[in-house]
Amino acid sequence: LSSLMSFLCSSNSHSPSPPSSSNAYSLLSSEQDNPSTSGCSSQDSAKAKAQKEVIKTLKELKRHLPAEKRHNNKSTTLNTLKYALRCVKQVEANEEYYQLLMTNDSQPSGLDVSSYTIEEIDSITSEYTLKNNDIFAVAVSLITGRIVYISDQAATILNCKRDVFMNTKFVEFLTPQDVSVFYSFTTPYRLPSWSMCAGAEPSPSDCMQEKSFFCRISGGKEREGDLQYYPFRMTPYLMKVQDTVHAEDQFCCLLLAERVHSGYDAPRIPAGKQIFTTTHSPTCVFQDIDERAVPLLGYLPQDLIGTSVLLHLHPNDRPIMLAIHRKILQCAGQPFDHSSIRFCARNGEYIILDSSWSSFVNPWSRKVSFVIGKHKVRMGPVNEDVFVAPVSVTGEMKTLAPDIQAITEQIHRLLLQVRIEPIITQAVVRPRDTVAPAQGTDSGGQDPKFTFQEELTSNDQSVCSYQQISCVDSVIR
């Protein structure tokens, strides 16, 4: 971007007027028509050199574009610049939010945040990095966003030189669409203190807990100049790092980053454990994705959440979802098995899932609030690397958008118009004065010593789903 801006400024420094349309077009078409420097003056030669630098910068920016935004036409250059500008604005906004949080809250977590030297950080994180070849540790300043410490394993795992991390911001190594995810999961008040984890002397598996999130990280150019991003599970902690330059220690986020491999590569996930769960809304939009789905589908949770379930199913299997939701109404929250479905992994290939479905029924409105799916992989993809970018899947999905929209509307109308009768029976305790006399039996022939517990067991024995029991229990409490 700096090279691009310097070229634009230099090309217009001798004229107060804005750049003409011809200059703009020459910028967009310069990738196809490289200028010749033969016979040019020194000024023309410098301009040609700057233009080549712009072309090189544009090609570098294009490598950061998501696969679905790449097209073989001149508009790609403009799309690249717009995408780069949007990413820059996003990073700036997140940094301002970061600094605002730190300014307003000098003690982010309210916990005992201990201070460590760089040597101490290297010593305490080596317990985790040496036991797993896929883990590296990095400490990121919560003030500047720059890397304060990074373990030696990072260069090996990311296939790059160690000096690329010097005096750089950690988000520069993330894929642009994951930057906002990184900031949202590393806000200071959400981070657990590292001293709490270290004080209990936990094992690496104990520290790699549910606070983790997923991001894609790249160490530099690979495969003939292309940027290769790898998926990582990131577990953040809060600590202070002793600053040798400034008097005060600075708050940092210590991250344990573990690379995620495809569940179908060796050592593959056992067939009996290729299970994950999903939650989607009545409009068939993903609301939550089990982290166990990442190595099985190739998608990170942020890739699927907010997208339509139907978008990722085989076109011939989309009508099955309508039948599934009809049965959801019949089962009133009880889990049931249904036909297998074909789900498109990130690499564009389909895997076959055996699924069990259930739902949560709002006890007040008696309508389905969300649908839970428990999925087990029956057959994996031919290409076992589910993290590679698809060749061309986006075009097929866009052409089938009307079909997806029609099925989504049918499911939504189905779930909103039907009121599900509650299956939870309410036990009522009778007053003492209504209990039959001690001798004999009551008019219904019941034992007079009929206890409340027995009355509960004698009522309707309909089995309640876990979600319904949990909801009712919360209301009672």
Legacy VTK file of the C-alpha trace (Angstrom):
# vtk DataFile Version 3.0
C-alpha trace
ASCII
DATASET POLYDATA
POINTS 477 float
0.000 0.000 0.000
2.863 2.402 0.808
4.411 1.799 -2.634
1.060 2.305 -4.288
0.377 5.569 -2.447
3.858 6.922 -3.139
3.390 6.259 -6.861
0.036 8.011 -6.916
1.502 11.010 -5.093
4.603 11.241 -7.310
2.625 10.945 -10.513
0.465 13.899 -9.514
2.965 16.010 -7.569
3.557 18.386 -10.517
-0.129 19.068 -11.108
-2.695 20.430 -8.663
-5.532 18.862 -10.601
-6.864 15.414 -9.710
-5.619 12.417 -11.724
-7.308 12.080 -15.076
-9.332 9.085 -16.134
-6.584 8.083 -18.552
-4.080 7.887 -15.690
-6.516 5.806 -13.688
-7.046 3.473 -16.613
-3.304 3.131 -17.168
-2.977 2.069 -13.537
-5.647 -0.602 -13.949
-4.211 -1.855 -17.215
-0.541 -1.648 -16.271
-0.449 -5.310 -15.293
-1.093 -6.297 -18.896
0.985 -3.574 -20.600
4.369 -3.192 -18.921
6.053 0.041 -20.062
9.418 -0.018 -21.769
12.234 2.043 -20.246
14.463 2.144 -23.343
15.103 5.653 -24.675
13.455 7.355 -21.723
14.816 10.203 -19.693
15.893 9.694 -16.088
12.517 11.044 -14.915
10.636 8.638 -17.176
12.880 5.827 -16.015
12.108 6.585 -12.365
8.416 6.731 -13.168
8.588 3.399 -14.995
10.416 1.891 -12.025
7.751 3.202 -9.671
5.049 1.781 -11.931
6.688 -1.634 -11.829
6.740 -1.384 -8.060
3.015 -0.649 -8.132
2.382 -3.704 -10.291
4.406 -5.822 -7.889
2.446 -4.427 -4.928
-0.877 -5.106 -6.645
0.104 -8.699 -7.334
1.067 -9.065 -3.685
-2.282 -7.676 -2.583
-4.145 -10.042 -4.898
-2.657 -13.010 -3.082
-4.563 -11.903 0.009
-7.904 -11.881 -1.783
-10.305 -14.693 -0.815
-10.730 -17.286 -3.552
-14.316 -16.235 -4.289
-13.225 -12.642 -5.046
-10.651 -13.527 -7.674
-11.603 -13.006 -11.335
-9.501 -12.941 -14.496
-10.426 -9.431 -15.644
-9.257 -5.858 -15.201
-11.801 -5.160 -12.478
-9.773 -7.433 -10.199
-7.306 -4.588 -9.616
-10.033 -2.242 -8.437
-11.583 -4.979 -6.308
-8.170 -5.633 -4.787
-7.700 -1.997 -3.827
-11.191 -1.773 -2.329
-10.655 -4.966 -0.348
-7.263 -3.754 0.918
-8.735 -0.398 1.953
-11.562 -2.114 3.815
-9.077 -4.337 5.655
-6.958 -1.329 6.626
-10.001 0.489 8.008
-11.029 -2.621 9.914
-7.613 -2.997 11.528
-7.500 0.700 12.432
-10.956 0.525 14.005
-10.030 -2.561 16.007
-6.792 -0.967 17.199
-8.666 2.135 18.365
-11.136 -0.077 20.217
-8.231 -2.013 21.724
-6.524 1.113 23.003
-9.809 2.533 24.316
-10.348 -0.592 26.395
-6.856 -0.408 27.843
-7.199 3.308 28.614
-10.504 2.930 30.439
-9.472 -0.169 32.374
-5.953 -0.243 33.756
-6.547 -3.684 35.328
-8.487 -5.470 32.536
-9.543 -8.671 34.249
-9.585 -7.586 37.889
-7.424 -10.631 38.610
-3.898 -11.108 39.856
-1.913 -10.411 36.693
1.709 -11.355 37.270
4.651 -9.858 35.435
7.230 -11.924 33.525
10.471 -11.316 31.691
11.011 -12.570 28.153
13.282 -15.310 29.512
10.600 -16.434 31.959
7.971 -16.525 29.213
10.242 -18.675 27.074
10.802 -21.034 30.000
7.149 -21.465 31.029
5.837 -21.894 27.481
8.490 -24.459 26.555
6.504 -26.982 28.599
3.808 -26.822 25.926
5.804 -26.177 22.762
8.280 -29.006 23.364
5.562 -31.602 23.995
3.683 -30.829 20.767
5.440 -30.049 17.499
2.349 -28.185 16.251
2.249 -25.594 19.066
4.057 -22.272 19.279
3.688 -19.440 21.793
3.447 -15.736 21.071
2.991 -12.706 23.334
1.231 -9.722 21.750
1.138 -6.255 23.276
-2.403 -5.133 24.096
-1.310 -1.521 23.581
0.508 -1.618 20.246
-0.496 -5.027 18.890
3.137 -5.827 18.181
4.808 -9.152 18.866
6.734 -8.965 22.136
7.816 -12.613 22.182
7.440 -15.589 19.855
8.869 -19.069 20.335
11.381 -20.612 17.956
8.851 -23.239 16.830
6.779 -20.586 15.025
9.241 -20.253 12.162
9.328 -24.024 11.640
5.547 -24.481 11.820
4.839 -21.538 9.486
7.746 -22.348 7.118
9.348 -18.925 7.339
12.390 -17.169 8.740
12.338 -16.008 12.336
13.244 -12.414 11.479
9.880 -11.851 9.735
8.305 -11.523 13.198
10.615 -8.750 14.388
8.916 -5.414 15.139
5.649 -6.438 13.428
2.018 -6.626 14.458
0.623 -10.093 14.919
-2.550 -9.377 12.926
-0.383 -8.828 9.837
0.092 -12.602 9.696
-3.642 -13.358 9.931
-5.943 -13.731 6.970
-7.950 -10.462 6.741
-11.329 -12.081 7.455
-10.018 -13.431 10.787
-8.661 -10.135 12.162
-11.970 -9.105 13.750
-12.294 -12.589 15.284
-8.851 -12.224 16.839
-9.678 -8.848 18.383
-13.066 -9.953 19.699
-11.598 -12.982 21.501
-8.603 -11.127 22.938
-10.324 -8.141 24.494
-8.571 -7.685 27.861
-11.580 -8.138 30.143
-12.297 -11.567 28.604
-8.826 -12.995 29.081
-8.044 -15.346 31.971
-4.868 -14.561 33.877
-1.894 -16.757 33.016
-0.842 -16.741 36.673
-4.004 -18.669 37.575
-3.173 -21.324 34.997
0.498 -21.507 35.968
-0.245 -21.559 39.692
-2.225 -24.772 39.434
0.567 -26.481 37.486
-1.813 -27.753 34.808
-1.035 -30.001 31.926
-1.125 -28.541 28.385
-4.520 -30.132 27.809
-5.896 -28.394 30.902
-4.814 -24.971 29.663
-6.064 -25.544 26.113
-9.640 -25.172 27.267
-12.921 -23.848 25.885
-11.697 -20.237 25.814
-9.952 -20.953 22.527
-10.823 -19.644 19.051
-9.615 -20.295 15.515
-7.591 -18.185 13.070
-5.597 -18.739 9.883
-1.938 -17.676 10.012
0.663 -17.289 7.280
4.407 -16.910 7.675
5.107 -15.660 4.166
5.235 -16.664 0.526
5.078 -20.288 -0.515
4.241 -22.321 -3.583
5.591 -19.991 -6.250
4.851 -16.779 -4.392
1.350 -17.550 -3.071
0.509 -16.925 0.555
-0.307 -20.143 2.386
-2.518 -19.798 5.465
-2.740 -22.553 8.071
-5.612 -22.983 10.557
-4.702 -22.677 14.236
-6.521 -23.099 17.490
-5.615 -20.110 19.651
-5.846 -20.115 23.455
-5.325 -16.608 24.934
-4.178 -15.552 28.407
-3.483 -12.230 30.075
-0.086 -11.340 31.545
2.294 -8.459 32.076
5.662 -8.375 30.323
8.548 -6.476 31.842
9.579 -3.735 29.469
13.313 -3.011 29.396
12.777 0.337 27.645
9.886 1.835 29.602
9.516 1.907 33.362
6.059 0.338 33.454
5.298 -3.233 32.448
2.873 -3.626 29.571
-0.200 -5.804 29.377
0.136 -8.585 26.824
-1.928 -11.430 25.461
-0.063 -14.725 25.589
-1.331 -17.092 22.899
-0.775 -20.824 22.626
-1.318 -21.540 18.933
-1.852 -25.154 17.855
-2.034 -25.992 14.176
-5.147 -27.917 13.147
-4.728 -30.745 10.643
-7.348 -32.425 8.518
-9.209 -35.125 10.421
-8.737 -37.485 7.502
-4.940 -37.205 7.269
-2.693 -39.534 9.221
-2.954 -39.724 12.148
-6.643 -39.454 11.309
-9.474 -39.009 13.792
-10.909 -42.465 14.614
-14.148 -43.216 12.799
-16.046 -43.539 16.074
-15.011 -40.018 17.101
-15.772 -38.155 13.875
-18.713 -36.452 15.566
-19.712 -32.803 15.911
-22.811 -30.765 16.676
-24.428 -27.726 15.083
-27.213 -25.337 15.994
-29.307 -23.405 13.501
-32.220 -20.990 13.642
-35.770 -21.503 12.260
-34.510 -19.741 9.122
-31.818 -22.428 8.692
-28.927 -20.101 9.581
-26.001 -21.544 11.543
-25.862 -20.134 15.080
-23.193 -22.314 16.656
-20.618 -24.819 15.411
-18.862 -27.398 17.549
-15.097 -26.920 17.367
-14.775 -30.636 16.603
-16.184 -29.789 13.162
-13.081 -27.804 12.148
-10.806 -30.753 11.184
-13.773 -32.638 9.679
-15.258 -29.886 7.493
-12.267 -27.612 6.906
-14.301 -24.563 7.918
-13.597 -22.424 10.948
-16.648 -21.577 13.092
-16.703 -17.989 11.792
-16.907 -19.322 8.224
-20.218 -21.088 8.856
-21.954 -19.029 11.573
-24.390 -16.636 9.922
-24.610 -18.633 6.682
-27.451 -20.838 5.493
-27.292 -24.565 6.233
-28.817 -25.228 2.821
-25.960 -23.407 1.113
-23.527 -26.155 2.155
-25.717 -29.171 1.337
-25.776 -31.103 -1.909
-28.503 -29.597 -4.151
-30.408 -32.900 -4.193
-30.344 -33.130 -0.389
-31.762 -29.691 0.343
-35.415 -30.851 0.218
-34.518 -33.375 2.944
-34.188 -30.467 5.377
-37.846 -29.620 4.844
-38.821 -33.197 5.759
-36.534 -33.054 8.788
-38.232 -29.923 10.095
-41.665 -31.460 9.603
-40.601 -34.337 11.814
-39.168 -31.895 14.332
-42.691 -30.598 14.865
-44.027 -34.127 15.277
-41.355 -35.113 17.811
-41.793 -31.904 19.846
-38.151 -31.616 20.833
-37.325 -35.310 21.107
-34.193 -36.446 19.209
-34.628 -38.602 16.124
-32.510 -39.978 13.291
-33.176 -39.175 9.655
-31.761 -39.725 6.187
-28.072 -39.123 5.573
-27.104 -35.809 4.020
-24.171 -34.729 1.891
-22.305 -31.702 3.274
-19.782 -29.749 1.203
-16.399 -29.433 2.904
-14.210 -26.385 2.365
-12.217 -28.091 -0.388
-15.397 -28.410 -2.464
-15.942 -32.136 -1.956
-18.921 -33.715 -0.231
-18.860 -35.828 2.899
-21.756 -38.031 4.008
-23.217 -37.348 7.451
-25.504 -39.508 9.582
-27.436 -37.007 11.677
-29.651 -36.987 14.736
-31.938 -33.979 15.150
-33.704 -32.331 18.060
-34.994 -28.864 18.871
-35.556 -26.459 21.699
-39.204 -25.476 22.118
-39.828 -22.179 23.853
-42.086 -23.066 26.809
-43.946 -19.746 26.580
-44.550 -19.404 22.829
-44.499 -23.190 22.253
-42.534 -22.653 19.068
-39.147 -23.904 17.945
-36.364 -21.499 18.955
-33.474 -23.419 17.405
-32.618 -26.829 16.000
-29.731 -29.018 17.201
-27.986 -31.472 14.911
-25.578 -34.172 16.056
-23.592 -35.404 13.069
-21.308 -38.361 12.491
-19.142 -38.676 9.390
-19.966 -41.865 7.543
-17.799 -41.216 4.479
-15.029 -38.640 4.144
-13.906 -36.746 1.008
-11.675 -38.157 -1.715
-9.218 -35.307 -1.180
-8.389 -35.718 2.499
-7.036 -32.169 2.875
-10.281 -30.352 3.688
-8.498 -27.029 4.311
-7.409 -26.361 0.722
-9.349 -23.701 -1.164
-12.063 -24.994 -3.528
-11.562 -24.764 -7.268
-15.002 -23.356 -8.149
-17.843 -23.980 -5.761
-19.100 -20.432 -5.333
-20.529 -20.197 -8.840
-22.671 -23.290 -8.379
-24.019 -22.021 -5.065
-24.998 -18.649 -6.516
-26.961 -20.211 -9.369
-29.006 -22.241 -6.868
-29.851 -19.274 -4.641
-33.569 -19.205 -5.649
-33.913 -22.869 -4.695
-32.322 -22.212 -1.315
-34.535 -19.195 -0.731
-37.715 -21.136 -1.496
-36.893 -24.019 0.867
-35.806 -21.598 3.598
-39.122 -19.737 3.422
-41.089 -22.999 3.602
-39.170 -24.128 6.690
-39.554 -20.749 8.359
-43.314 -20.641 7.773
-43.613 -24.211 8.978
-41.850 -23.562 12.288
-43.497 -20.228 13.043
-47.116 -21.069 12.219
-47.380 -24.279 14.191
-47.700 -24.251 17.976
-46.202 -27.329 19.593
-48.159 -28.590 22.565
-45.931 -28.950 25.618
-45.088 -32.494 26.601
-43.922 -31.602 30.116
-46.573 -32.568 32.657
-46.873 -30.335 35.670
-47.084 -32.076 39.043
-49.342 -30.377 41.610
-48.991 -30.978 45.340
-52.388 -31.395 46.986
-53.055 -29.653 50.296
-53.001 -31.836 53.397
-56.700 -31.390 54.074
-57.596 -32.908 50.722
-55.792 -36.171 51.386
-58.089 -39.136 52.024
-58.484 -40.425 55.620
-55.890 -42.776 56.988
-58.191 -45.773 57.003
-59.269 -47.351 53.720
-58.651 -45.915 50.307
-59.885 -42.831 48.485
-62.548 -42.781 45.818
-59.971 -43.508 43.140
-58.760 -46.596 44.988
-55.362 -45.043 45.723
-53.301 -45.800 48.777
-53.746 -43.011 51.379
-49.957 -43.078 51.949
-49.502 -41.951 48.364
-46.409 -39.687 48.526
-45.525 -36.742 46.313
-42.666 -38.651 44.703
-45.024 -41.494 43.818
-47.479 -38.990 42.397
-44.751 -37.643 40.120
-43.905 -41.102 38.857
-47.561 -41.978 38.307
-48.179 -39.011 35.999
-47.663 -38.964 32.244
-44.331 -40.672 31.548
-43.494 -38.693 28.391
-39.731 -38.285 28.191
-38.573 -34.668 28.108
-35.614 -33.496 26.102
-32.543 -32.249 27.910
-33.048 -28.739 26.544
-36.618 -28.569 27.878
-35.637 -29.863 31.308
-32.757 -27.385 31.457
-35.014 -24.474 30.481
-37.712 -25.351 33.024
-35.060 -25.843 35.695
-33.690 -22.359 34.954
-37.173 -20.838 35.200
-37.758 -22.544 38.574
-34.399 -21.386 39.928
LINES 1 478
477 0 1 2 3 4 5 6 7 8 9 10 11 12 13 14 15 16 17 18 19 20 21 22 23 24 25 26 27 28 29 30 31 32 33 34 35 36 37 38 39 40 41 42 43 44 45 46 47 48 49 50 51 52 53 54 55 56 57 58 59 60 61 62 63 64 65 66 67 68 69 70 71 72 73 74 75 76 77 78 79 80 81 82 83 84 85 86 87 88 89 90 91 92 93 94 95 96 97 98 99 100 101 102 103 104 105 106 107 108 109 110 111 112 113 114 115 116 117 118 119 120 121 122 123 124 125 126 127 128 129 130 131 132 133 134 135 136 137 138 139 140 141 142 143 144 145 146 147 148 149 150 151 152 153 154 155 156 157 158 159 160 161 162 163 164 165 166 167 168 169 170 171 172 173 174 175 176 177 178 179 180 181 182 183 184 185 186 187 188 189 190 191 192 193 194 195 196 197 198 199 200 201 202 203 204 205 206 207 208 209 210 211 212 213 214 215 216 217 218 219 220 221 222 223 224 225 226 227 228 229 230 231 232 233 234 235 236 237 238 239 240 241 242 243 244 245 246 247 248 249 250 251 252 253 254 255 256 257 258 259 260 261 262 263 264 265 266 267 268 269 270 271 272 273 274 275 276 277 278 279 280 281 282 283 284 285 286 287 288 289 290 291 292 293 294 295 296 297 298 299 300 301 302 303 304 305 306 307 308 309 310 311 312 313 314 315 316 317 318 319 320 321 322 323 324 325 326 327 328 329 330 331 332 333 334 335 336 337 338 339 340 341 342 343 344 345 346 347 348 349 350 351 352 353 354 355 356 357 358 359 360 361 362 363 364 365 366 367 368 369 370 371 372 373 374 375 376 377 378 379 380 381 382 383 384 385 386 387 388 389 390 391 392 393 394 395 396 397 398 399 400 401 402 403 404 405 406 407 408 409 410 411 412 413 414 415 416 417 418 419 420 421 422 423 424 425 426 427 428 429 430 431 432 433 434 435 436 437 438 439 440 441 442 443 444 445 446 447 448 449 450 451 452 453 454 455 456 457 458 459 460 461 462 463 464 465 466 467 468 469 470 471 472 473 474 475 476
